[in-house]
Amino acid sequence: IKMSKLFIEVLNMSLMASYVIIFVMLIRIPLKKAPKVVSYALWSVVGFRLIIPFSFESSLSIIPKSLNMAPIPKDIVYQQNPQIISGIRGVDTFINQSLPRTAIGASVNPLQIYTEIMAYVWILGIILLLTYGIVSVVILNNNLKGARLLEDNIYIAENLKTPFVLGFMKPKIYLPFSLKNDEKNYILLHEQTHIKRKDHIVKILGFLILSIHWFNPLVWLAFILMGADMELSCDERVLKEMNKDIKKSYANSLLSLAAGRHMLNASPLAFGEGNVKGRIKNVMNYKKPKFWIVIISVVVLFLAGISLASNPINNSNSNQFTKKEIADAHAVVEEYFTAIKNKDEDLIIKTMTADHSKPNVVLYGDEIRTLLSVKYNEDDTEIENYIDFGRGATNGSKKENVIAFKVDFNIKYPESSIKSPWNEGDYTNWNVILIRENNKYPWLIDDQGY
């Protein structure tokens, strides 16, 4: 697979996830009184969108259809008039106007070069971030060589000022030597809760996902907020399980342990007592949530999860046109390619809209163009591109009067002919757009290209 294709796939997932991240950030606001585990669980939907390029369809989905159809087309580097559809018209117009057009038949174009360069910069960023994560863990492990085993997977270190969990398959809990006995029980319970909930695995997976999407600032913000919700929900679990009121002493412990955070700040794969101010405030204000709040929170979590994880139901063109309408348009495409092959200018013009009969329009050259296949395109993407940003934006075509096909054909040249403007070889998934005035008028080819 070409690096640029993989990069475009990741860009599309990142754009989709950005929408989900913003929504999760907004929904966290009314969930302030809900158990923090609800906010923490919502970030799993973000992770799903960042690594899985497909999903199930649902009528509850709130994902914009433009994002569901891949805002950046996979073949954008080959399109004659490259366009994106983010769903934000102002952004689309600005970006689409700045994208370089492709010359028909050109062996390479500027957008291909730019995309390939960006793809390799992206890979370099992943390598650097992963290297940083691995090196930081190695350094941290070296600093913990003097740690003394207390029991099971619990270690005490004299040069440590804050507790934390480190490891993947066999996570270890590291406690500072200076930790007071009355603090040890609930601080240890906090770290054990992390391990019980597999938070150490979540943190590592989160960092791997961040490494893939390092170019997206919203993913960095999501990684930070997920870590904060992880700690807050863990604090609430400790307060809930401890029989006596430990809020004041627990908050004091967080404050005193915060001084040792500098040792962990260098390692994104170890985690301990972060977001001290927010955690102290949450601890002091903590009250066991009422039953109705828990029920509402679970319902909100379920609805938000389904609506953000699912794609909107695809109402494709398959139900828009009758078999006869599709067959009529299909016949026009075949007639056009037959006319091109026979160099029949009158028949070519007959299959196309009036703009193509102007004196300055070049209909064909010396090439021999052979039609290989014609397939009706049920995906609305090309039609919406055409209507919103292409020729349809100027001629006012409505969706019910626009149909698209994917065409494969071959280009060859007779000996001693000028091989221009097409390159020899097969052209696959070539887009052909046909329009009509209404269902009483014939289909005519109005646009084509990648």
N, C-alpha and C positions, 0 to 999 in steps of 0.2 A: 504494500500500500504506500502511495506517495505521502511524504511527510505533510505536504500542504493539505491533502484531503483529511488526514487525521486531525490536523490543527483546526480546520473549518468545522469538523464534527464537534470538537471540544469547545470552540467558540459558541456554537449553537446551544450546547448544553449549558454553558456558562451564562448565556443571555436568558435562557429559560429559568435557570436557578436564581438569577438576579431578581427576577420578578417575585419568585417564591421567598427569597430572603427579605425583600422589602415588606412583603405581606406578613411574614412571621414577626418582623420587628414591630410592625404596627399592632398586631394582635397581642403581643406581649404587654402592651399598655393596659388594656382593660382586664388582663389576667393577673394584675399585681397582687390581688388578694387570693388568688388561686394557689394551690400547692405548686412550688417551683418545678416539680418534676414534670408538670404539664408543659411548661415552656421548654424545658430540656428535651422532652420527647418530640416537640415540633421540629427541632433541628434535624431529626432523622429524615424528614421529608426533603429538606435541603440537600442532605447527603445523597439521597436517592436520585434527585434531579441532576446532581453534579457528576454522577458516574454511570447512570443508566440512560441511554439515548432513546428509549421507547417506554411506553406505559399503556395502561388500559384506558378505555374510553368511559366517560360517565357524564350524565346530564347535570351532575353537581359541580363539574369542573369550572373553575373560574380563570383558567389559563386562557389568555387571548389566542384566538385561532391563528393569528399571524405567527406567534411563537411556536405553536404546535406544528406548523408547516415548514419549520426551519427558516428563521429570519435571513440567514445567509445560505443561498442555494449551494449545493455541493459542487455544481459545475460553474460557479460564478466566474472562475478564472478563464473559462472558455466562452462565456457569453459575449455576444457582440455588443450588447448594451447592458453591462452588469448592474444589478440592482439588489438591494436588500429590503426586507419588509419586517421592521421591528414592531410595528403597530403604533409607533409614534410618528405621525406624518412629518412634523418639523425635522426630526432626526433623520428620517428616511430621505427627505428631499435634500437636506444638506449633504449627507454622505453620498447619495446617488449622483449628485451633480459633480462631486469631486472624483468619482471613480473613472479611471481611464477607459475609453472605448477600445474594443478589439477590432483590428482589421481582419476582414474575412480571409481565411486561408493562411494567415500569418503563422509562422512556425512557433513563435513565442510572442508574448505581449507583456507590457509593464506590470499588470496586475498579477500575472503568474510569477514574475520575478520577485515582486514585493511580498507576495504570500509565502513563497518558498523561503525567503530570508527571515520573515517573521516566524515561520515554523521552526527554523533552526535556532533562533533566539529563544523561542519558547522551550525547546528541548534543553538548551543550555541553562535556562533558569531552573528547570526541574532538577537537573544534575547538581547545580550549585546548592539549591535548597536542601536536597536530600543529603548531600555531602556535609552541609552544615549541621543537620540534625544528627547524623551518625557520629561526627567528630565531637559534637557537644556531649553526647552520651558517653563516649569513650573517656573524655576529660573528666566528666562527673564521676564515672566509675573509678578512675584513678584517684580522685580526691576522697573516695569512700573506702579505700583499701584497708584503712585502719578501723573500720566499723566492727563492732563486737556483736556476735549473735546473742540475742536475748532469749528468744524461743521461737520455734517454727520458722516463719519468714520475717520475723521482726528483728531489726538491728538498731543498735545505739551507736552514735558517732559523736566524738568530742568536738570535732570541728564543724558541727552542724548546728544551725540555729532555728531551723524550721523543719517540720515533718513532711514527708512526701512519699509517693509510691513510684517505683522505677522497675521496669521489666515488662515482658510480654507474656511468655508461656508460664513463667514462674515469678510473678511480681513480688517484690520485696518492699517492706515498709521500713523506712529509716526515721528514727526518732532522735531528737537532740538530747545529749547527755544532761543538759540543764533543765529538762522538762520536769516540772513539779509532779509529785505523786498524785495529787488531787486532780491534776489536768490530764494525766496519762490515760485514764479510763475513757473519757469522751473524745480525746484527740485520737486515740488508737481506734475507737469505734468509728470515727469519721473515716480514717484511712481504710479500715476493713470494709466499710460500706462501699467505698470506691471499688475495691477488688470484687466484692460480692456482686455489684452491678456491672462488672466488666468495664468500668470507666477507663481503666488503663488501656484497654484495647480500643475503645472509642476514641481516645485521645490520639493514639497512633494512627488509626484509620483517618481521623480528621486531618492530621498533619500530611498524610499521603495525598488526600484529596486536595488540600491546600497547595501542595507542591505542583499538582497538575494544573490548577487554576490560579497560579501565583499572580498572574497579570490582572486579575479582577479584584479591585479594592473591596467590593462588597463581600467577597469570600473571606478575606482577611478579617473583616468586621464580624462576619458570621462565626468564624473560628474563635474569636475573642469572646463574643456573647455566649456561645455554646459552653465555653469553659466556665464563664461566670454562672450560668444557669446550672451547670454540673455541680459546682461548689455550693451554691445556695440550696439546691435540692438535697444535697448530702448533709448540710448543716441541719436542715429541717428534719431529716430522718433521724439524726442523732438526738435532737431535742425531743422528738416524739418517743424514742425508745428509752431514754433516761427517765426514771420515775420521778426524781426530784427536780426542782427548778434550778437549772444551771446556767440560765441565760447570761447573768452578769459575769460569772467566772469564765464562761465560754468566750464571751466577747473580749474580756481582758486577755485571755490567752491568745486570741487572734491578733490583738494589738501588739503584744509582746513578741509574738513569733514573726510578725511582719518584717522585723529588722533583718531577718536572714534570707529574705527573698532574692537578694542579689545573686546568690549561688545558683538558684534555679532559673533566673531570668535568661541565662545564656543557653538553656536547654529546653526546646519546645516539647520534648517527649517525656519530661518528668513534670509532675504537677503537685502543688501543695497549697499553701495558704495564700492564695491570690485574692484580688479585689477586696481588700480588707475593709475599707470604708463601707462598701455596699453590704458586705456580709455581716458586719457588726450591726448595722441598721436593721437588717433583715432578722438577725437573731433577737435583738431587743424588742422588735415589734411582733415576733412570732406568737401566734395563737393557733391552737389546734383548729383547723378549718371545720366549719359547720357542714353537716351532711349535704345540704342542698347546694352549697358551693362546690363540693366535690363532684356531685352529680352533673351540675352545669358545666364544670371544667372538663369532665370526661366527654360530654356531648360535644362541646366546642372542639376538643382535641380530635374527636372522630370526624366531625364535619370538615374541619380545617385540613386534616390529613387527607381525606378523600378528595376534597375540592382542589387541593394543591398537587397531589400526587397523580391525579388522573388527567387525561387529555379530553378536550371537548369532543363530542360526537361529530364525526366527519360526515357532513351532508354533501357527498360528492356529486359530481355532474351526472353520475350514472342514472339518477332518477330525474334529472332535469330535461334530458332530451329523449325523444322516442327513438326506436331502432331505425325508423326511416330517416329521421333528421341526421342521425350519426352516419348512416349509410350514404346519404346525399353528400355530406361534407367529405366523407372518405373518398367518394368518387371524384370530387373536385381536386383533391390532393393528387390522386393517381393521374387525372387528366393533365394537371399542371406538369408533372414530371415527364409524362409522355410527350407533351408539347415541347418541353425543354430539350429532351433527347432528340426530337425531330427538328429542332430549331424553328418551330412554327410560331412566329411572333404573334400572329393574330389570335391563335388559340391560347397562348400564354396570357395575353392581355385579357382574354375572355374569362380566365379563371381568377383574376386578381382585381382588387379595388382600383378605382379611377386614378389614384395617385401614382400608380405604377405605369401608367400609359404616357406620362410626361416625357418630353424629348430628352431630358438629361438622365433618365433612368436606364441603367445597363441591365438588360434582362438575362443575358448569357454571354459566354465567351467561347473559346475553342474547346472547352472541356466536353467530355462525354459523361453525362450524369445519369447513372443507372439506379433506379429505385429498388431497394431491397425489401423494405417492410414499412407498413403504416399501422400505427396503433393508436386507438382513441385514448386520450389522456384524461383519466377520471379525477386526477388531482387538480384542485382549484388554484394552486399556487401560480401557475403561468397565466391563468385568466385574470387573477387579481393583480398580478404584476402589470399586465397589459392595461387593465382598466385604471389602476391608480397611478402608474408611473410611465406607461408606454404610450403608444399611439391612441389607445382608448381614452386617455386623459384629455386629448385634444378633439377627437371626433365624437365623443359623447356616447360611445357604445355601452349598452346595458348588458349585464351578465347573461341574461337569457338569450342574447343575440351574439354570444362569443363562444367559440368551441376550439379546443386545442387537440393537436395530435403530436405523437412522437414518431419521427421518421428516421429510418436508416437508409443511407444511399452511398454509392461509390462514385469517385471522381477519377477519370483517366483522361489522358491527352493523346491525340494522334502524334506520331513522330514529326519532328521539326516544327511543332506548333509552339506558341508562346504560352507557358504554363502560368497563367495569371487570370483571375485573382485567387483561384483555388489551389490548394495543395492536393496532390494525388493521394488516394487512399480512401478508407471507409470513414464515413461520418455517422456516428450513432447518437440516438436520442436528440436529434435535431428538432427544435420546436417549430411547429407551423400553426399559426393562429388564423382562424377564419371568422368573418363576421357577416351579418346580414342586417337589413333594415328592420325586418320583423319576420315572423314565421311564414309569411306569404311570399317572401323574396328569397332568391338563391344565396347559398353560401359563396363567399369570395375570400381568397387569401389576402390578408392585410399585413401580416408580419411573420418573420421567421428568423431563426438563428439560435445560438446557444445562450 
